Amino acid sequence: MNPLPYLCLAALALALVGCSHQAAEPPVGSTVKPVEEAPPLEVTVQPAEPQAMPRFLRVTGELKGDHEALVASNAAGKVVEAAVERGMAVKKGSVLIKLDDRSARLSLQEAEATLAETKLKTEWQNRELARNEPLARTKAISDADYQRFKVDVAAAEAGLAAAVARRDQAQKALDDTQIRAPFDGTVAERLTEAGEYVSTSSQVVNLVATQTLRLQLYIPETAVGGIQQGQKVEFMVPARPGRNFTGVVKHVGASVRESARDLIIEAEVANEDQQLKPGMFAEGRLLLPEEKVLTVPLTAVKTEGPTRRVFVVKDGQVVERLVEVGETRGDRVEIRQGVVAGDMVIVSPGPGAADGAKVKLTAQL
C-alpha cells in the first residue's frame, strides 16, 4: 500500500488548524474595546393613586314605542278608504280608515228629525201648563186637571232627553265610521284594505309613537339595589355604529322576575330625529354613584391588541406589568389589577421601555 496519500491529507489538516489559530489571534498592536452599556432611559414617573371614578352597570335591552296600539274599529262596515301607509307619520285625530257611512248618516237624520218633533211637543206642553196655572190658582180648573198638565210636561221633557241621547248615539255611530289616530305616531302596519268588511273590535292599523321611545332594560338581581328613578342611561344600537344615545330611568319594576332573576326597568329616550326604531336591540350602561379606585395616567398604559401593560420603575430599573383597566375619566384610567397604590409608573413609555432597562428620572409628577 502507498502511504503517500495519507501523509498529504494529514499535512493539509495541520495546515488548516494552524490557519484557524492564526486567524483567531488579534493582529499585533491592535486593542479590543469592551462592549459599552446602553445609556439609561430618561423617564417621567407618577405614582398610581386613588381617584374618584364613575361606575357603570352594563346592561342590554330593547327599544319600544312610548305608546303602541293595534287601533281597532268601533263600528262595523265596509272599508271605503285606507288613507295611510306603512311608515307614515300621523297626528292625533287624523283619519286612518274610512268606512261606508250611508246607513249611519240616515240614522242621524232620523234621530235629528225625532228630536225636532219632541222639542215642539215639549214646548207646547210647557205653554199649556203656563196657560192653565192662573186658572188653577183661581180654582177655575180642578187640581187633578192641573196636575195632569204637569205630568204631561215632565213626560215631554223626559222624551226630549231620550231624543237628544238617540241623536248623540247616531252622531257617534257616524263619527265611528272614521277611525282616527288616538295619539301622534307612525304607522307600523296597515291591517286592512279598501273593500274589506270590518266588525267592531277589528284591528285595522298598528300605530307606534316614536317621538319618544322607551328603552326596556333587564337588571340582574344582584344589581337591583343601585337602581332608582332619574338615573342616566347611555347606550348604543348596532344600526347606528359609533353614535351614543342617552335616556333617563322613568319606570322601575315592582318585583324581580322569578324565571330570569332580573328586574325590568324603562328609560325614556328622546327621538326627535327618528334615528331610533322600536324593536332595536341596545347595549347600554347605567351611571352608578362614583367610587375611589386606583388610577394611573392614561398615557402610561401601552396597548397591543387585547394586552395592556404599564411600566413601573423599581430600584432604578423598568418592571413591566400586565394590567386590567376599567373606566376612564379625563387623562386618568382605572387599574383593576396589576399595579398597587404608590407604584411609580412611567407616564409616557417610549419604544425603549422594556423589562430590566435602567432608567434615569427626569421628573416626578
Backbone hydrogen bonds, N-H to C=O, Kabsch-Sander energy under -0.5 kcal/mol:
donor,donor_aa,acceptor,acceptor_aa,energy
7,L,3,P,-1.8
8,C,4,L,-2.1
9,L,5,P,-2.0
10,A,6,Y,-1.9
11,A,7,L,-2.1
12,L,8,C,-2.2
13,A,9,L,-2.1
14,L,10,A,-2.2
15,A,11,A,-1.9
16,L,12,L,-2.0
17,V,13,A,-2.1
18,G,14,L,-2.0
19,C,15,A,-2.1
20,S,16,L,-2.3
21,H,17,V,-2.2
22,Q,18,G,-2.1
23,A,19,C,-2.5
24,A,20,S,-1.7
25,E,21,H,-1.1
30,S,27,P,-1.8
33,K,31,T,-0.5
41,L,358,K,-2.7
43,V,41,L,-0.7
43,V,360,K,-2.1
45,V,363,A,-2.1
46,Q,345,V,-2.0
48,A,343,D,-2.4
49,E,295,T,-1.7
51,Q,293,V,-2.4
53,M,291,E,-3.0
55,R,288,L,-0.9
57,L,286,L,-2.0
58,R,56,F,-0.6
59,V,284,G,-2.6
61,G,282,A,-2.2
62,E,216,Q,-2.1
63,L,280,M,-2.4
64,K,214,R,-2.9
66,D,209,A,-1.3
66,D,212,T,-1.4
69,A,207,L,-2.9
71,V,69,A,-1.1
71,V,205,V,-2.4
73,S,202,S,-2.7
77,G,198,V,-2.7
79,V,196,E,-3.4
80,V,98,K,-2.5
81,E,98,K,-1.6
83,A,81,E,-0.7
83,A,96,L,-1.5
84,V,96,L,-0.6
87,G,187,V,-3.8
88,M,85,E,-2.0
90,V,185,G,-3.0
93,G,181,A,-2.7
94,S,91,K,-2.3
96,L,179,I,-3.5
97,I,179,I,-1.4
98,K,81,E,-3.0
99,L,177,T,-3.4
100,D,78,K,-2.2
105,R,101,D,-2.3
106,L,102,R,-2.1
107,S,103,S,-2.2
108,L,104,A,-2.0
109,Q,105,R,-2.4
110,E,106,L,-2.4
111,A,107,S,-2.3
112,E,108,L,-2.5
113,A,109,Q,-2.2
114,T,110,E,-2.4
115,L,111,A,-2.0
116,A,112,E,-2.1
117,E,113,A,-2.3
118,T,114,T,-2.4
119,K,115,L,-2.2
120,L,116,A,-1.8
121,K,117,E,-2.1
122,T,118,T,-2.4
123,E,119,K,-2.5
124,W,120,L,-2.3
125,Q,121,K,-2.3
126,N,122,T,-2.3
127,R,123,E,-2.0
128,E,124,W,-2.3
129,L,125,Q,-2.2
130,A,126,N,-2.3
131,R,127,R,-2.4
132,N,128,E,-1.9
133,E,129,L,-1.0
136,A,132,N,-2.1
137,R,133,E,-1.8
138,T,134,P,-1.7
139,K,136,A,-0.8
140,A,135,L,-2.8
141,I,135,L,-0.9
146,Y,142,S,-1.9
147,Q,143,D,-2.4
148,R,144,A,-1.7
149,F,145,D,-1.7
150,K,146,Y,-1.7
151,V,147,Q,-2.2
152,D,148,R,-2.2
153,V,149,F,-1.9
154,A,150,K,-2.2
155,A,151,V,-2.5
156,A,152,D,-2.2
157,E,153,V,-2.4
158,A,154,A,-2.0
159,G,155,A,-2.4
160,L,156,A,-2.1
161,A,157,E,-2.2
162,A,158,A,-2.2
163,A,159,G,-2.2
164,V,160,L,-2.4
165,A,161,A,-2.2
166,R,162,A,-2.4
167,R,163,A,-2.4
168,D,164,V,-2.7
169,Q,165,A,-2.6
170,A,166,R,-2.2
171,Q,167,R,-2.2
172,K,168,D,-2.4
173,A,169,Q,-2.3
174,L,170,A,-1.8
175,D,171,Q,-2.6
176,D,172,K,-2.6
177,T,174,L,-1.2
178,Q,175,D,-1.8
179,I,97,I,-2.9
179,I,177,T,-0.6
180,R,178,Q,-0.6
181,A,94,S,-2.4
185,G,90,V,-2.3
186,T,208,V,-3.7
187,V,88,M,-2.6
188,A,186,T,-0.6
188,A,206,N,-2.8
189,E,206,N,-1.4
191,L,189,E,-0.5
191,L,204,V,-3.3
192,T,204,V,-0.6
195,G,79,V,-3.0
196,E,193,E,-1.8
198,V,77,G,-2.9
201,S,73,S,-3.2
202,S,199,S,-2.3
204,V,71,V,-3.0
205,V,71,V,-1.4
206,N,189,E,-3.3
207,L,69,A,-3.1
207,L,205,V,-0.7
208,V,186,T,-2.5
209,A,67,H,-3.5
210,T,208,V,-0.6
213,L,269,V,-2.9
214,R,64,K,-3.4
215,L,267,A,-3.0
216,Q,62,E,-2.9
216,Q,214,R,-0.8
217,L,215,L,-0.6
217,L,265,I,-2.7
218,Y,60,T,-1.5
219,I,217,L,-0.6
219,I,263,L,-3.2
221,E,261,R,-1.8
223,A,220,P,-1.8
224,V,221,E,-1.1
226,G,223,A,-1.4
227,I,224,V,-1.9
230,G,249,V,-2.7
231,Q,228,Q,-1.3
233,V,247,G,-2.8
234,E,285,R,-2.4
235,F,245,F,-2.6
236,M,283,E,-2.4
240,R,237,V,-1.8
243,R,240,R,-1.6
245,F,235,F,-2.8
247,G,233,V,-2.2
248,V,268,E,-1.8
249,V,231,Q,-2.7
250,K,266,E,-2.6
251,H,266,E,-2.1
253,G,264,I,-1.6
257,R,262,D,-3.2
261,R,257,R,-2.0
262,D,257,R,-0.7
263,L,219,I,-2.7
265,I,217,L,-2.1
265,I,263,L,-0.5
266,E,251,H,-2.9
267,A,215,L,-2.1
268,E,248,V,-3.0
269,V,213,L,-2.8
271,N,211,Q,-2.5
274,Q,271,N,-1.4
279,G,63,L,-3.6
280,M,277,K,-1.8
282,A,61,G,-2.4
283,E,236,M,-2.4
284,G,59,V,-2.7
284,G,282,A,-0.5
285,R,234,E,-2.9
286,L,57,L,-2.6
287,L,232,K,-2.2
288,L,55,R,-3.6
291,E,53,M,-2.2
293,V,51,Q,-2.3
293,V,291,E,-0.5
295,T,49,E,-2.1
296,V,333,V,-1.9
298,L,331,D,-3.0
300,A,297,P,-1.5
301,V,298,L,-1.1
302,K,300,A,-0.6
302,K,309,R,-3.2
303,T,301,V,-0.5
304,E,307,T,-3.0
307,T,304,E,-2.0
309,R,302,K,-2.2
310,V,321,R,-2.3
312,V,310,V,-0.5
312,V,319,V,-3.0
313,V,344,M,-2.9
314,K,312,V,-0.6
314,K,317,Q,-2.9
317,Q,314,K,-1.5
318,V,357,A,-2.4
319,V,312,V,-3.2
321,R,310,V,-2.8
323,V,308,R,-2.4
324,E,337,Q,-2.0
326,G,334,E,-2.3
329,R,332,R,-2.4
332,R,329,R,-2.2
333,V,296,V,-2.4
334,E,327,E,-2.9
335,I,294,L,-2.8
336,R,324,E,-3.3
336,R,334,E,-0.6
337,Q,324,E,-1.1
342,G,48,A,-2.7
343,D,340,V,-1.9
345,V,46,Q,-2.5
345,V,343,D,-0.8
346,I,311,F,-3.0
347,V,44,T,-3.0
353,A,350,G,-1.4
356,G,318,V,-3.4
357,A,354,A,-2.1
359,V,316,G,-2.0
360,K,41,L,-4.2
362,T,43,V,-3.0
363,A,43,V,-0.9
365,L,45,V,-2.4
